[in-house]
Amino acid sequence: MLLSQFISLKKEKNSCVQIRWFTMAQTANLFSLTGILFSLRFDA
């Protein structure tokens, strides 16, 4: 996430909803990444 993108995101009308959705997407990515890492670790 670039700083300029974040600033433009904050300037928009529905910024709160978008930021909330973005953080939800980020946490989902984190969970899937950790799941992949754990499965790789247990497989090896």
Residue pairs with C-beta under 8 A, 6 or more apart in sequence:
1 22
9 15
9 18
9 19
9 22
10 19
12 18
